[in-house]
């Protein structure tokens, strides 16, 4: 489990670094899951290589055992023929192959232990990865919900605050001011038109008076 513990420490250190740098929480979660996924890929690759090495060792052991059996049979044939010297040489060859097979057998047992541990760690990491993905989606949903709720609280708080009341009062004052200006402008336009028509009517009256004076 040491490998998983080291990986956990690295992930926690990376997340703490991101938090200290005020990174987006969603990015922190995404990166943590991506790091775990990368570790899964590396562990699966390591397991595949270990299994391939184990199978290769098994083939070598089988070959050495076959060779050992072959030289044993040859020793038996030499003894049957009465050639003890040749039989001894055959037995020495057999012994050499047996030692090599035994040496590889020890390695095979070690490889089996490594593979067993890798498989166990891989299952643990796969379980943690599945949990992490589910928690990531849950945490992101909760985070977004919390942020939305906080935003609503802020808006509600602002609406209920004295400063907001002041803002609304200021807006209302501005509206009343604009309405008053509009009314003044409209009245000014009306007055201007009245003056023009009054002037025009005065001009007509003068023309009429002159016309009457000339006629008389």
C-alpha positions as CSV (number, residue, x, y, z in Angstrom):
1,X,0.0,0.0,0.0
2,X,3.1,2.2,0.2
3,X,2.8,3.1,-3.5
4,X,-0.8,4.3,-3.1
5,X,0.1,6.3,0.1
6,X,2.9,8.0,-1.8
7,X,0.5,8.8,-4.7
8,X,-2.0,10.1,-2.2
9,X,0.5,12.4,-0.6
10,X,1.5,13.8,-4.1
11,X,-2.1,14.4,-5.0
12,X,-2.8,16.1,-1.7
13,X,0.3,18.3,-2.1
14,X,-0.8,19.2,-5.7
15,X,-4.3,20.1,-4.5
16,X,-3.0,22.2,-1.6
17,X,-0.7,24.0,-4.0
18,X,-3.7,24.7,-6.3
19,X,-5.8,25.9,-3.4
20,X,-3.0,28.2,-2.2
21,X,-2.9,29.6,-5.7
22,X,-6.6,30.4,-5.5
23,X,-7.3,28.1,-8.5
24,X,-10.9,27.3,-9.7
25,X,-12.2,24.5,-7.3
26,X,-13.6,22.7,-10.4
27,X,-10.2,22.7,-12.0
28,X,-8.7,21.3,-8.8
29,X,-11.1,18.4,-8.8
30,X,-10.6,17.7,-12.5
31,X,-6.9,17.7,-12.1
32,X,-7.0,15.3,-9.1
33,X,-9.1,12.8,-11.1
34,X,-6.9,13.2,-14.2
35,X,-3.8,12.5,-12.0
36,X,-5.5,9.3,-10.6
37,X,-6.4,8.2,-14.1
38,X,-2.8,8.7,-15.2
39,X,-1.6,6.6,-12.3
40,X,-4.1,3.9,-13.2
41,X,-2.6,3.8,-16.8
42,X,0.9,3.5,-15.4
43,X,-0.1,0.8,-12.9
44,X,-1.9,-1.2,-15.6
45,X,1.2,-0.9,-17.9
46,X,3.5,-2.0,-15.0
47,X,1.2,-5.0,-14.3
48,X,1.1,-6.0,-18.0
49,X,4.9,-5.8,-18.1
50,X,5.3,-7.9,-14.9
51,X,2.9,-10.5,-16.2
52,X,4.8,-10.7,-19.5
53,X,8.1,-11.1,-17.6
54,X,6.5,-13.8,-15.5
55,X,5.4,-15.8,-18.5
56,X,8.8,-15.4,-20.1
57,X,10.4,-16.8,-16.9
58,X,7.9,-19.7,-16.9
59,X,9.0,-20.6,-20.4
60,X,12.7,-20.5,-19.5
61,X,12.0,-22.8,-16.5
62,X,10.1,-25.2,-18.7
63,X,12.9,-25.3,-21.2
64,X,15.5,-25.9,-18.5
65,X,13.4,-28.6,-16.9
66,X,13.1,-30.3,-20.3
67,X,16.8,-30.1,-20.9
68,X,17.4,-31.4,-17.4
69,X,15.1,-34.4,-18.1
70,X,16.8,-35.0,-21.5
71,X,20.3,-35.2,-19.9
72,X,19.0,-37.5,-17.2
73,X,17.7,-39.9,-19.8
74,X,21.1,-39.7,-21.6
75,X,22.9,-40.5,-18.4
76,X,20.6,-43.6,-18.0
77,X,21.4,-44.7,-21.6
78,X,25.2,-44.2,-20.9
79,X,24.9,-46.4,-17.8
80,X,23.0,-49.1,-19.6
81,X,25.9,-49.1,-22.2
82,X,28.4,-49.3,-19.4
83,X,29.9,-45.9,-20.0
84,X,30.0,-44.4,-16.5
85,X,32.2,-41.5,-17.5
86,X,29.8,-40.3,-20.1
87,X,26.9,-40.9,-17.7
88,X,28.6,-38.6,-15.2
89,X,29.1,-35.8,-17.8
90,X,25.4,-36.2,-18.7
91,X,24.4,-35.9,-15.0
92,X,26.6,-32.7,-14.7
93,X,24.7,-31.2,-17.6
94,X,21.5,-32.2,-16.0
95,X,22.6,-30.6,-12.7
96,X,23.5,-27.3,-14.5
97,X,20.0,-27.0,-16.0
98,X,18.4,-27.9,-12.7
99,X,20.3,-25.1,-10.9
100,X,19.2,-22.6,-13.6
101,X,15.6,-23.8,-13.3
102,X,15.7,-23.4,-9.5
103,X,17.2,-20.0,-9.7
104,X,14.5,-18.9,-12.1
105,X,11.9,-20.6,-9.9
106,X,12.9,-18.3,-7.1
107,X,12.6,-15.3,-9.4
108,X,9.2,-16.6,-10.5
109,X,8.0,-16.7,-6.9
110,X,9.1,-13.1,-6.3
111,X,7.5,-12.0,-9.6
112,X,4.3,-13.7,-8.4
113,X,4.4,-11.7,-5.2
114,X,5.0,-8.4,-7.1
115,X,2.1,-9.2,-9.5
116,X,-0.2,-10.1,-6.6
117,X,0.6,-6.8,-4.9
118,X,0.2,-4.8,-8.1
119,X,-3.2,-6.4,-8.7
120,X,-4.3,-5.6,-5.2
121,X,-3.1,-2.0,-5.4
122,X,-4.7,-1.7,-8.9
123,X,-8.1,-2.8,-7.6
124,X,-7.8,-0.4,-4.7
125,X,-6.8,2.5,-7.0
126,X,-9.6,1.6,-9.4
127,X,-12.1,1.7,-6.5
128,X,-10.7,5.0,-5.4
129,X,-10.8,6.4,-8.9
130,X,-14.5,5.4,-9.3
131,X,-15.3,7.0,-6.0
132,X,-13.3,10.1,-7.0
133,X,-15.2,10.5,-10.3
134,X,-18.5,10.2,-8.5
135,X,-17.4,12.6,-5.7
136,X,-16.0,15.0,-8.3
137,X,-19.4,15.3,-10.0
138,X,-21.2,15.5,-6.7
139,X,-18.8,18.1,-5.3
140,X,-19.0,20.2,-8.5
141,X,-22.8,20.1,-8.4
142,X,-22.8,21.0,-4.7
143,X,-20.2,23.7,-5.3
144,X,-22.3,25.3,-8.1
145,X,-25.4,25.0,-6.0
146,X,-23.7,26.7,-3.0
147,X,-22.3,29.4,-5.3
148,X,-25.7,30.0,-6.7
149,X,-27.3,30.1,-3.3
150,X,-24.6,32.4,-2.0
151,X,-25.3,34.7,-5.0
152,X,-29.0,34.7,-4.2
153,X,-28.3,35.5,-0.6
154,X,-26.0,38.4,-1.7
155,X,-28.7,39.8,-4.0
156,X,-31.4,39.4,-1.3
157,X,-29.2,41.0,1.3
158,X,-28.4,43.9,-1.0
159,X,-32.0,44.4,-1.7
160,X,-32.8,44.5,2.0
161,X,-29.9,46.7,2.9
162,X,-30.1,50.5,3.5
163,X,-27.7,51.1,0.7
164,X,-30.1,49.4,-1.7
165,X,-33.0,51.6,-0.4
166,X,-30.8,54.6,-1.0
167,X,-30.1,53.5,-4.5
168,X,-33.8,53.1,-5.2
169,X,-34.5,56.5,-3.7
170,X,-31.8,58.0,-5.9
171,X,-33.3,56.3,-9.0
172,X,-36.8,57.5,-8.1
173,X,-35.4,61.0,-7.6
174,X,-33.7,60.8,-11.0
175,X,-36.9,59.7,-12.6
176,X,-38.9,62.5,-11.1
177,X,-36.3,64.9,-12.2
178,X,-36.3,63.6,-15.7
179,X,-40.1,63.7,-15.8
180,X,-40.1,67.3,-14.5
181,X,-37.6,68.3,-17.2
182,X,-39.7,66.6,-19.8
183,X,-42.8,68.5,-18.6
184,X,-40.9,71.8,-18.6
185,X,-39.6,71.1,-22.1
186,X,-43.1,70.3,-23.3
187,X,-44.5,73.5,-21.7
188,X,-41.7,75.5,-23.2
189,X,-42.4,74.1,-26.7
190,X,-46.1,74.9,-26.2
191,X,-45.4,78.5,-25.0
192,X,-43.1,79.0,-27.9
193,X,-45.8,77.9,-30.3
194,X,-48.4,80.2,-28.5
195,X,-46.0,83.1,-28.9
196,X,-45.5,82.5,-32.6
197,X,-49.2,82.2,-33.3
198,X,-49.9,85.3,-31.1
199,X,-47.4,87.2,-33.1
200,X,-48.9,86.0,-36.3
201,X,-52.4,86.9,-35.2
202,X,-51.2,90.4,-34.1
203,X,-49.7,90.8,-37.5
204,X,-53.0,89.9,-39.1
205,X,-54.8,92.4,-36.9
206,X,-52.4,95.2,-38.0
207,X,-52.8,94.4,-41.6
208,X,-56.6,94.4,-41.3
209,X,-56.5,97.8,-39.5
210,X,-54.4,99.3,-42.2
211,X,-56.6,97.9,-44.9
212,X,-59.7,99.5,-43.3
213,X,-57.9,102.8,-42.8
214,X,-57.0,103.0,-46.5
215,X,-60.5,102.1,-47.6
216,X,-62.1,104.9,-45.6
